[in-house]
Amino acid sequence: MKIENSVVLVTGGTGSFGNFIVNRLLKLGAAEVRILSRDEKKQYDMKILHKKNPKLKFFIGDIRDASRVNEVMRGVDIVYQAAALKHVPVCEDAPMEAVKTNINGVDNVITSALNEGVKKFISISTDKAVKPVNVMGMSKALQEKLTTNANHSVNNVSTRFCCVRYGNVMNSRGSVIPFFRNKLDDDEVLPITDEGMTRFLLTLEDAIDLVMFATEHMKGGEIFVKKSPAAKITDIAKTLAHMKGKEFNYHVIGKFPGEKLHEVLISEEEMQRTQDMGDYFVVHPWWDKSKYEVVNFEYESSTDLVSSVEDISKLIESSDEEFNNIGYRAGEFSIL
């Protein structure tokens, strides 16, 4: 099943990831792209951004609502499940809300895809799902299990399910880069939770490349991981200050509830199931008994993957250019 001439559903399609994948899907010749999301303002902005492209169909709704999901799913060939509660502190404050969206809501989407005979289902996950310590990561870890195990559902006739897993997406709505930039514009001291904290980084186009790679190569049950650079949070802040020609000043405020010092993309348990495919790793499902043994260490952000300030600067510039190319800046739509 190729993207060209397919009917594609993107849940959470008005977020940063949603906007970039919709842009890619249209370029690849999708017959129709359906967007299910809760925010009418973002849908309105997106319609303007795409000049009311007739291939785009917008549906107000929530994946928590099974009947609405069923209505939108009819006739869909490929699903990209991106709807989520993703902010760690919010999920810590309201764990059941995370459960309702990231677990129960995703289960609604999976069940509907099975019932409607969708061909491919790709769920968007996060490094926080690996050895999780916070509610968001725990809910995403269960989302991964729900997705991969759906391959063995008694109701599954021909649907293939897989996940993609990646770290922090640069410049996405609510992420640290626009947050630090706003602080710098207001001449405020930058708040750092922990000086030793590291995170995996990738641009949104890198994230979309990963998803397209998964769409092409999936057989069912895999978790696809993009090889990504890591960075110290202090180096990200320092780079942004230098890019704005401002002095780098910060103060340590302490970690938020549920916040890890370092992130992991491939766990020790997954190593023997992991295949190296060039720019990507593929974690094969537990029922695949092949032994690859190409990864002999946990893929963690605290290793020698940490980038220099110069490399971080290049990554930020690349991410800025991507956002400018689609008219999407600083976490919000530009006025067209």
C-alpha positions in Angstrom: 0.0 0.0 0.0 1.6 3.2 -1.2 0.7 6.8 -0.2 -0.1 7.7 -3.8 -3.9 7.6 -4.4 -4.5 6.4 -0.8 -7.0 7.8 1.7 -5.0 8.7 4.8 -6.2 9.6 8.3 -4.0 11.7 10.6 -5.3 11.9 14.1 -4.0 15.0 16.0 -3.3 16.3 12.5 -3.3 20.0 13.4 -0.2 19.7 15.7 3.4 20.4 14.6 3.9 16.8 13.4 0.5 16.8 11.8 1.2 19.8 9.7 4.5 18.4 8.4 3.2 15.0 7.6 0.1 16.5 5.8 2.5 18.6 3.7 4.5 15.4 2.8 1.4 13.3 2.1 0.1 15.9 -0.3 3.4 16.0 -2.1 3.4 12.2 -2.4 0.0 12.2 -4.1 -2.4 11.0 -1.5 -6.0 11.0 -2.9 -7.4 12.4 0.4 -6.0 13.4 3.7 -8.4 13.4 6.7 -7.5 15.3 9.8 -9.2 14.5 13.1 -8.4 17.0 15.9 -10.1 18.9 18.7 -9.0 22.4 17.9 -11.2 24.4 15.5 -8.9 27.4 15.4 -5.9 25.2 14.3 -8.1 23.6 11.7 -9.2 27.0 10.4 -5.5 28.1 10.3 -4.6 25.0 8.4 -7.3 25.4 5.8 -5.9 28.9 5.1 -2.3 27.6 5.0 -3.3 25.1 2.4 -5.6 27.4 0.5 -8.6 25.2 1.1 -7.0 22.3 -0.8 -9.9 19.9 -1.7 -7.8 16.9 -0.9 -7.8 17.9 2.8 -10.9 16.9 4.9 -11.2 18.3 8.4 -13.1 16.6 11.2 -13.6 18.1 14.6 -13.5 15.4 17.2 -11.6 13.5 19.9 -10.1 10.0 19.7 -11.8 9.4 23.1 -15.1 9.4 21.2 -15.3 6.0 19.5 -18.4 6.8 17.4 -16.7 9.8 15.9 -13.5 7.8 15.2 -15.6 5.2 13.5 -17.3 7.8 11.3 -14.0 9.3 10.2 -12.3 5.9 9.6 -14.7 4.7 6.9 -12.8 4.1 3.6 -9.4 4.9 5.1 -6.3 3.0 3.8 -3.5 4.3 6.1 -3.7 5.7 9.6 -1.1 7.9 11.3 -2.0 8.0 15.0 -0.5 11.2 16.4 -3.2 12.4 18.8 -1.8 12.5 22.3 -1.4 14.3 25.6 2.3 14.7 25.4 3.4 17.3 28.0 5.0 15.5 31.0 3.9 18.0 33.8 0.3 18.1 32.5 0.1 14.3 32.5 1.7 14.1 36.0 -1.0 16.5 37.2 -3.9 14.6 35.5 -2.9 11.0 35.0 -6.4 9.7 34.1 -6.7 12.3 31.4 -3.5 10.9 29.9 -5.0 7.4 30.2 -8.2 8.5 28.5 -6.4 9.9 25.4 -3.1 8.0 25.1 -4.5 4.6 26.0 -8.3 4.4 25.7 -8.4 6.9 22.8 -5.7 5.0 20.9 -7.5 1.8 21.6 -10.6 3.3 19.9 -8.5 4.2 16.8 -7.0 0.7 16.7 -10.4 -1.0 17.1 -11.9 1.2 14.4 -9.0 0.5 12.0 -9.5 -3.2 12.5 -13.2 -3.0 11.9 -12.8 -0.9 8.8 -10.0 -3.1 7.3 -7.3 -0.3 7.2 -4.2 -1.5 5.4 -1.5 0.2 7.5 -1.5 1.8 11.0 1.5 3.7 12.2 1.5 5.0 15.8 3.7 7.9 16.9 5.6 7.2 20.1 8.4 8.7 22.1 11.7 7.9 23.9 9.8 8.5 27.1 8.0 5.2 26.5 11.3 3.4 27.1 11.8 2.5 30.8 9.2 5.1 31.7 9.2 7.0 34.9 6.4 9.5 34.2 2.7 9.2 33.3 3.2 10.3 29.8 5.9 7.8 29.1 3.9 5.0 30.8 0.8 5.8 28.8 2.9 5.8 25.6 4.6 2.5 26.5 1.1 0.9 26.8 0.1 2.6 23.5 3.1 0.8 21.9 1.9 -2.5 23.3 -1.6 -1.9 22.2 -0.4 -1.1 18.7 2.0 -3.9 18.1 -0.2 -6.6 19.7 -3.1 -5.5 17.4 -1.3 -7.5 14.7 -2.5 -10.6 16.5 -6.0 -9.5 17.2 -8.7 -12.1 16.3 -10.4 -9.3 14.4 -7.4 -8.6 12.3 -7.9 -9.7 8.7 -5.1 -7.8 6.9 -4.2 -4.7 8.9 -0.5 -4.2 9.7 0.5 -2.2 12.8 3.8 -0.6 13.8 5.2 2.3 15.9 7.8 4.9 15.3 9.8 6.2 18.3 11.8 9.4 18.5 13.1 12.1 20.9 12.5 15.8 21.1 11.3 17.4 17.9 13.0 20.8 17.5 10.7 23.9 17.3 7.5 21.9 17.8 4.7 23.5 19.7 5.5 23.7 23.5 9.1 22.5 23.0 12.2 24.1 24.6 13.6 26.0 21.7 10.6 28.4 21.2 10.4 28.6 25.0 14.0 29.7 25.4 13.7 32.1 22.5 10.7 33.8 24.1 12.7 34.2 27.4 15.7 35.6 25.5 13.4 38.1 23.6 12.2 39.3 27.0 15.8 39.5 28.4 15.0 36.9 31.1 17.5 34.5 32.7 17.0 31.1 31.2 15.6 28.4 33.6 17.5 25.1 33.4 16.0 22.1 35.3 19.4 20.3 35.6 22.8 21.2 34.1 23.5 17.5 33.2 20.3 16.9 31.4 20.5 15.5 27.8 17.9 15.0 25.1 17.8 13.4 21.7 17.1 16.0 18.9 15.7 15.7 15.4 14.0 18.1 13.0 10.4 17.6 12.0 11.4 16.6 8.5 13.6 13.9 10.1 10.6 12.7 12.0 8.5 12.5 8.8 11.3 10.7 7.0 11.2 8.1 9.8 7.5 7.7 9.5 7.7 7.3 5.7 10.5 4.7 6.1 8.3 2.8 8.5 5.3 3.0 6.1 7.4 1.5 3.4 9.2 -1.2 5.3 6.8 -2.3 8.0 5.7 -6.0 8.1 3.8 -5.6 11.4 4.9 -5.3 15.1 8.1 -3.3 14.6 9.2 -0.1 16.4 11.2 2.1 14.0 13.9 4.5 15.5 15.8 7.3 13.8 19.5 7.5 14.7 19.6 10.9 16.3 22.2 13.3 17.9 21.8 14.2 21.6 22.5 17.5 23.3 22.9 18.9 26.8 20.1 21.3 27.7 22.7 23.9 28.7 24.3 23.7 25.2 21.0 24.2 23.6 20.3 27.2 25.7 23.8 28.6 25.1 23.5 28.1 21.3 20.2 30.0 21.2 21.6 32.9 23.3 24.6 33.2 21.0 22.4 33.0 17.9 20.5 36.0 19.2 23.7 37.9 20.1 22.8 37.8 23.8 24.8 36.8 26.9 24.1 33.3 28.2 22.7 33.5 31.7 20.8 30.7 33.4 19.6 29.6 36.8 18.9 26.0 37.9 15.3 25.4 39.0 15.3 21.7 39.6 13.7 18.8 37.6 10.0 18.8 37.0 8.0 15.8 38.4 8.6 12.7 36.3 11.4 14.3 34.3 14.4 12.1 33.4 18.0 13.2 33.4 18.7 11.2 30.2 16.4 9.5 27.7 16.6 6.1 26.1 15.5 5.1 22.6 16.3 1.4 22.7 16.4 -0.5 25.9 18.6 -3.3 27.1 15.7 -5.8 26.6 15.2 -4.7 23.0 18.9 -4.8 21.9 19.0 -8.4 20.7 15.8 -7.7 18.6 17.3 -4.6 17.0 18.3 -4.5 13.4 20.6 -1.7 12.0 19.2 -0.4 8.7 21.5 2.5 8.0 19.9 5.7 9.2 17.4 3.8 11.3 17.1 1.0 13.8 14.2 -1.5 13.7 13.2 -3.1 16.9 11.5 -6.3 15.8 8.5 -7.7 17.8 8.9 -10.2 20.6 7.4 -13.0 18.4 10.2 -12.5 15.8 12.8 -15.0 17.0 15.7 -13.7 14.9 18.7 -12.5 16.8 20.4 -9.5 15.3 22.9 -8.5 18.1 24.1 -5.4 16.3 23.3 -3.1 19.2 25.4 -4.0 22.3 24.5 -1.0 24.5 21.3 0.9 25.4 20.7 3.8 23.0 20.8 6.6 25.5 21.2 10.3 25.2 24.0 10.5 27.8 26.5 8.5 25.7 29.1 9.9 23.3 26.3 10.9 21.0 26.2 14.4 22.6 26.7 17.1 20.0 28.9 20.1 20.0 27.5 23.7 20.2 28.4 24.1 16.5 26.5 21.0 15.5 23.5 22.1 17.6 23.5 25.5 15.9 23.4 23.8 12.5 20.5 21.6 13.6 18.5 24.6 14.9 19.2 26.5 11.6 18.0 23.5 9.6 14.8 23.3 11.8 14.1 27.0 11.4 14.4 26.7 7.6 11.9 23.8 7.6 9.3 25.8 9.5 9.8 28.9 7.4 9.3 26.8 4.2 5.7 25.9 5.3 4.8 29.2 6.9 4.7 27.8 10.4 6.7 29.8 12.9 7.5 29.8 16.6 4.9 27.1 17.4 2.0 29.0 15.7 0.8 29.6 12.2 1.8 32.7 10.3 -1.0 35.0 9.2 -1.4 34.5 5.5 
